[in-house]
Amino acid sequence: MRIGLVGLGRMGSGIAERLRRQGHEVVGYDQDPKLSQVESLQALAAALAPPRIVWLMLPAGEPTQSAIEALRRLLDRGDLLIDGGNSYYKDTMRRARDLAEDGIDFVDVGTSGGVWGLQEGFSLMAGGDRAAYARIEPLLQALAPAPQAGYGRVGPSGAGHFVKMVHNGIEYGMMEALAEGFELLQAKREFELDLAQVAEIWRHGSVVRSWLLDLAALALREDAGLDGLEPYVEDSGEGRWTVEESVALAVPAPVITLALQTRFRSRQARPFGPRLLAALRQQFGGHAVRAREGGAGR
């Protein structure tokens, strides 16, 4: 198949290369001219024969919305757009309705695999019309870890991004559990534990073995104390949406919620809450506090 791919960043470039290795033709466009094969979205559309398939791998929000609006003016009835980014599922449902007015099919494909997807294959969660899904299934088979594993249509428009959203919320919780466990191991100084060794042992046969544990073992082998990193952890939005959905559906998700809140805390240089806790203990019990160097302590 011949498709257009918009967004040739870390994951987009991996998708393009994996498709090419499987015999598909990819015409890539990116705002960075060093990465792009064509100079514009107009040139991308012109390079594809109808009925066209264009795959977007862009950041959620305005970048994706702008690209869809531009392509809506360039594509024809019977063409198909795929959003493989981490868009909010309610935005996806709206976009599918809007594009349907022009006869343009739209499939949302939640895409997991990160920079390792090129080598290991991607996990692909698709939402949309069954006929539209059937059109792109050969692409999904080429990208998945195996032709019959790691991909599928999970429901109508929006379902793919919804499933990927919850997937990422679960990922937050699993990462936080690993981080807390290894911090506890690291704090037991008297045993002089080799954390890379422990991770390697757990990778084989243990009930906590996982790809995330594999990556933890790799990171610890490269830098046992992780001294080259600051404890600053961003969130890309999916965890927030997952927590918001848990509230809307009245489904408790305490682990995912706490993992998200912990990321917020990691980004605060001098969080106010713990300082107020110290002040309260001093006020009601006369407990000693640690004054900030150069600050007004008592």
ChimeraX attribute file (.defattr): number of C-alpha atoms within 10 A of each C-alpha:
attribute: neighborCount
match mode: 1-to-1
recipient: residues
	/A:1	12
	/A:2	18
	/A:3	23
	/A:4	22
	/A:5	25
	/A:6	26
	/A:7	26
	/A:8	21
	/A:9	15
	/A:10	14
	/A:11	23
	/A:12	24
	/A:13	20
	/A:14	22
	/A:15	28
	/A:16	24
	/A:17	17
	/A:18	22
	/A:19	23
	/A:20	15
	/A:21	13
	/A:22	13
	/A:23	12
	/A:24	16
	/A:25	15
	/A:26	20
	/A:27	19
	/A:28	24
	/A:29	22
	/A:30	22
	/A:31	14
	/A:32	11
	/A:33	11
	/A:34	7
	/A:35	14
	/A:36	17
	/A:37	14
	/A:38	18
	/A:39	14
	/A:40	16
	/A:41	20
	/A:42	14
	/A:43	14
	/A:44	21
	/A:45	21
	/A:46	14
	/A:47	15
	/A:48	16
	/A:49	11
	/A:50	14
	/A:51	12
	/A:52	20
	/A:53	23
	/A:54	24
	/A:55	25
	/A:56	22
	/A:57	26
	/A:58	23
	/A:59	15
	/A:60	18
	/A:61	13
	/A:62	10
	/A:63	12
	/A:64	20
	/A:65	17
	/A:66	11
	/A:67	15
	/A:68	18
	/A:69	13
	/A:70	13
	/A:71	17
	/A:72	18
	/A:73	10
	/A:74	14
	/A:75	22
	/A:76	16
	/A:77	16
	/A:78	15
	/A:79	19
	/A:80	24
	/A:81	24
	/A:82	23
	/A:83	26
	/A:84	26
	/A:85	24
	/A:86	27
	/A:87	26
	/A:88	18
	/A:89	22
	/A:90	14
	/A:91	14
	/A:92	25
	/A:93	20
	/A:94	13
	/A:95	19
	/A:96	22
	/A:97	15
	/A:98	15
	/A:99	18
	/A:100	14
	/A:101	10
	/A:102	15
	/A:103	16
	/A:104	21
	/A:105	22
	/A:106	29
	/A:107	30
	/A:108	33
	/A:109	35
	/A:110	27
	/A:111	25
	/A:112	22
	/A:113	17
	/A:114	16
	/A:115	17
	/A:116	13
	/A:117	20
	/A:118	23
	/A:119	12
	/A:120	15
	/A:121	23
	/A:122	28
	/A:123	23
	/A:124	26
	/A:125	24
	/A:126	32
	/A:127	30
	/A:128	24
	/A:129	16
	/A:130	12
	/A:131	9
	/A:132	19
	/A:133	23
	/A:134	12
	/A:135	12
	/A:136	16
	/A:137	16
	/A:138	15
	/A:139	19
	/A:140	27
	/A:141	21
	/A:142	21
	/A:143	29
	/A:144	24
	/A:145	20
	/A:146	15
	/A:147	14
	/A:148	11
	/A:149	12
	/A:150	17
	/A:151	22
	/A:152	19
	/A:153	21
	/A:154	18
	/A:155	16
	/A:156	17
	/A:157	25
	/A:158	27
	/A:159	24
	/A:160	29
	/A:161	31
	/A:162	29
	/A:163	20
	/A:164	26
	/A:165	25
	/A:166	19
	/A:167	16
	/A:168	22
	/A:169	24
	/A:170	19
	/A:171	16
	/A:172	22
	/A:173	20
	/A:174	18
	/A:175	15
	/A:176	19
	/A:177	14
	/A:178	16
	/A:179	12
	/A:180	11
	/A:181	11
	/A:182	16
	/A:183	12
	/A:184	11
	/A:185	15
	/A:186	16
	/A:187	11
	/A:188	10
	/A:189	9
	/A:190	7
	/A:191	9
	/A:192	10
	/A:193	13
	/A:194	13
	/A:195	19
	/A:196	20
	/A:197	13
	/A:198	14
	/A:199	21
	/A:200	17
	/A:201	13
	/A:202	17
	/A:203	19
	/A:204	12
	/A:205	8
	/A:206	9
	/A:207	8
	/A:208	13
	/A:209	15
	/A:210	14
	/A:211	10
	/A:212	15
	/A:213	18
	/A:214	15
	/A:215	12
	/A:216	21
	/A:217	21
	/A:218	15
	/A:219	14
	/A:220	18
	/A:221	17
	/A:222	11
	/A:223	12
	/A:224	14
	/A:225	13
	/A:226	12
	/A:227	8
	/A:228	7
	/A:229	8
	/A:230	9
	/A:231	12
	/A:232	12
	/A:233	13
	/A:234	10
	/A:235	11
	/A:236	12
	/A:237	16
	/A:238	23
	/A:239	24
	/A:240	18
	/A:241	18
	/A:242	24
	/A:243	23
	/A:244	14
	/A:245	17
	/A:246	17
	/A:247	12
	/A:248	9
	/A:249	9
	/A:250	9
	/A:251	10
	/A:252	12
	/A:253	17
	/A:254	12
	/A:255	17
	/A:256	24
	/A:257	20
	/A:258	15
	/A:259	20
	/A:260	24
	/A:261	13
	/A:262	14
	/A:263	17
	/A:264	14
	/A:265	15
	/A:266	15
	/A:267	14
	/A:268	11
	/A:269	9
	/A:270	10
	/A:271	11
	/A:272	9
	/A:273	10
	/A:274	10
	/A:275	12
	/A:276	11
	/A:277	11
	/A:278	14
	/A:279	17
	/A:280	13
	/A:281	13
	/A:282	14
	/A:283	11
	/A:284	8
	/A:285	9
	/A:286	10
	/A:287	11
	/A:288	12
	/A:289	13
	/A:290	10
	/A:291	10
	/A:292	9
	/A:293	7
	/A:294	6
	/A:295	7
	/A:296	7
	/A:297	9
	/A:298	9
